[in-house]
Amino acid sequence: MTPVPIITSNMGEAWRRDAPGEWLEGWTPQRATLEGGEADYVEMGDGPPLVLLPPLPGFKEAYTRAARLLGRTHRVIVPDLRVRFAPGTTPDARWQVLVADLERLCDHLRLGEVAVAGHSLGGALAQHWALAHPARVRALVLSSAFARVTSPPGGRVARWVEQPAVLAAQRLLPRAAALALAARLARRYGWVYDPGCDAAVLAFVRHAIRACPVRAAADCVRLAFAHDTRALLARLEAPVQLLVGEHDTAFARDAARDLLARIPGAALDVSPGAGHLHPLSNPAWFAERIARHASGAAAAR
């Protein structure tokens, strides 16, 4: 019998060796069958359903620190995102496939209405989902998200020089050298790091970089550049909370202000002292803001 393919991103198990025990509490992947194959997800907690959409390249483990905190008040579902598409599927069509995956997963779990939070590329997917299925999404949190990809003045070197260099170093350098470099960058808010990125976070990020195939990362970048919801954001029906790190990338900070201007009734909160990795480096603040918004939206209904 031909095995059923896994169609979503997969970070593997190596990251668990460096993860503190508290990160692993309740972190038990499960598997659902979607169109074309199987997808992994984690479910924990009890209460109103809350779906967390991960950033590039779609590893659910990006929420290992925040999910368990949110599980105290919500039924939290964290899926891996699809990385396998039919040949010739355009980036615009891929967004539609990703949204369809989420709908199938929600139906599989009998979730009904859900609150949705997405970080970075996951925030772009959250927009597509809320616009395509407004009756499904009752509250929306967009973290370090964007309406479209831009390169603001002052951010081009970080995007086109520093980012590729750090990614290559974390992928290719020996472990000790790679982590020492990451620690130096974190102390000075370099790349996406900040001082809240402790040794466990830095090791986790290195695992994620090394687990992501170069082709999958390139596909995600193309997907991001195909995202443009500027003309549609005023149609969002769910209440929107925007989050961004105080020391986030120049692009993310500009993008947050742009979203705030385009989404009627949106509010913006800034994660103090944090950079782009604030779901990992400032998880208590991140979880509290999501829980507050999701619970407030549920009460308003």
N, C-alpha and C positions, 0 to 999 in steps of 0.2 A: 504494500500500500504506500502510495506517495505521501510523504509527510506534509501537513498543512503548513504553509510558509508563515513566518512571523513578518508582519508588514510594517511594524513600527520600529522606532529607534530602540536601541538596547545598549545600556551602559555596562552590562555585565555585572560581575560580583566582586571584582578586585577592590573597588572603593570601600567595601565593608571592612577591609583590614585596618584602615586608618580612621574609621568612623567611631566616635565615642558611642558607648552603649545606648545613651539616651536617643541618639539619632535613629536607632534601629527599633525602638519601641513601637510596636504595631505596624512596622513597615514590612508587610507581607504581600508581595506581588501576586495578583490573580490574572486570569486570562479570559478574554472574551473573543468570540468569533465575529468578525466584521466581514464586509464584502471583500473578497480577495484573500483573506487570511486571518490570522489571529493577532490580537493586540493585548499588551500587558497594561495593567493599571493597579493602583493601590487604593484601598478603601479603608477608612478608619473613622471612629467617632460615631456620635449619634446626635440627631437634631435635624434642622432644615438642611437640604442638600446643597453642597458647595463644590463646584468643579474648579480645579486649579490647572491652568494651561501653561506648560513649561516653555521656556525660551529656547532659542537655537541651541542644540540641534534636535530638541524635542524630548530630552531625557526627563522623565518624571522625577528623578532623584534630585532635581534642582530645588524641590520643596521638602527635602528630608527634615530640615530644621523647623519650618513653619507649619507643616501639615499636622504634626502631632499637637501643636498648640491650638490650632483651629479645630482639631478633633474634640476638644473639650466642650465646644458649643455647637458644632455642626457635624453632619455626616459628610466627610470630605472624600472626594474622588479625584485622583490624580492620574491621568492617562499618559502613556507614552504617545508621541505623535507619529503619524505615518511617515515613512521615508520611501516606501515602494509604491510607485504609481504605474499605470499602464503606459507602455511606450507611446511617446508623442503627446502626452498630456501637457497642455500649456500651463504656465504658472497660474493664470486666472482660473483655469479649470481645477488645478490642484487645491486652491482655496476652497472651492466647492466640495471637493472630495473630503477634505479635512473636516469641514462642517458636517457633511453627511456622516462621517465616522462618529462625531460627537453625538449626533442625534441617535444613531444606532446604539451607542453605548448607554445613553440615557434611557432609551426604551428597554434595553436589555436589563438594566438595573431598576426599571420602573420608578424613575426619579420624578417625573412630572416637571413642575417649574423648578429652576435652579438659580442660585447666585453663581456668578462666574467671575474669576479673577485670572488675569493673564499678565505675565511679565515679559517685556521686550517683544520678541516675535510672537509669544503667546498672547500678548495684548493685541496684536494685529489680528490674530485668529479670533479672539474674543469679540472684536468689532464685527467681523464677518458673520459670526454666529448670531450675535444680537440683532444685526440688521436683517438677516435671512429668516430668523425665527423669533420674532419679538415676544410671542406668547410663551416661549420656553424660558427666556432669560428675564428674571425678575429684578436682578441687581447686577451691576457691572463695575468691576474694579480694574482699571488699566494702569499697570505699573511699568514705569520707564517705557511707555508705549509710544506710538507715532501714527500719524495719519498717512504719511509717506516718508520715504527715506530722503534726507537732504544731507548736505555737507556744509554746516555753518562755518563762517570764518573762525579760525582758531581751532577747529576740530579736525582739519584735514590731515595734519601730521599724525595725530593720534589714530585716526582711522586707517590711513593708507601706509604708514610707516611703522608706528609703534605696535599697533595691533598684530600685523603679520609677524613682526619680529618676536613679540612675546609668545604668540602661538607656536612659532617654530621652536623657540627655546624650550618651552614646556613640553613639547612633543619629543624633541631630539636630545636635549641635554640629559646627563645622568641625574638620577633622582635628587641627590644632595645638592648639586649645582642648580638644578631647576627650582627647587624649593627655596634655596638661599636667595636666588634672584627674585622670586615671587615675594618673599618676605621684605626685601629692600623696596620693591615697588609698592607694597602695601603700606609701608611706613610713610611714604610720600604721596599717597593717593595715585599711584601710577597705574596705567591701563584701567581695568575695571575694578581693581582692588582698593581697599581702604584699611585703616588700622584695625577695624573690627574683624578682619579676615585672619583668624588665628591659624595655628599650624594645621588643624584638622580641615579647615575650609580650604587652605592653600593646597593641601594634598588632594582633597576632593576635586578641586578645579583641574588639577593636573591629570587626575584619572579621567575626567570628562573629556578633556582635550585629546588625550591619547586614545580614548575609546571611540571618538568620532571619526569615521572615514572622511578623507579629504573630499571625496566626491559628494558625500551627504552634506558636508558643510557648504560646499559651493552651491548645491541645489537650494539649500536654505537661504543663502544670500540672494540668489536669483528670485526666490519666492518673496523675500522682503522687498526687493526693488520693484516687484510687480504690484505691491500693495499700495493702493491709493483710495482712501475713503473720504477725502476732503469734501466732496460734494454730497456725501450721504450722511455725515455725522449728525446733522440737525434732525434727522429722522429717528434717532435712537429714542426708544420709549422707556427703557429701564433707567433708573437713576444711576448716575455715573460718579464714581470717586476716582480721582487721579492720584497716583503716587510717583515720586521720583526721589532719588538720592540727592542729598545736599551737595555732594561732590561727584555726582553722576557725570557721564560724558557730556560734552557741550551739545552734542546732537540730542541726547535724551532730555536735557533741560529745556532746550529750545522747543523740542517736540511736545513736551508737557504743556508749555505755555500756548502752543498752537492748538492743541486739543482743547484746552480750557476755553479758548476764544471761540471754538467751533461747536462745542457741545452745550446746548442750553441747559442751565442748572447744574453743570458739573462743578465739583469742588476739587481743590488741589492741596495735598499735604506733602511735606518734605521730610524725608527720613534723615534725622539729624546725624551729621558726621559720617554718613554712609555714601558709598559709591554705587556703581551699577549692580553690584552683587548684594544689594541690601536684603533680599529674601534670605540670604545665608549669613550676612555679616550683622544684620540688625533684625533677627527674626521675630523677637517679641513685639517690637513696634509694628513691623509689617503685619503680623497676624492680628494684632489688636485693631489696626485700622480696617482690615478686611472684615473681621468679625463685627465690628461696630456698624459698618456700612450694610453688610448683608442682613444683620439683625434689624437694623432700622428700616430697611426696605420691606422686610417681612412684616414688621409691625404696622407699617403704613398701609399695607394691604388688608 
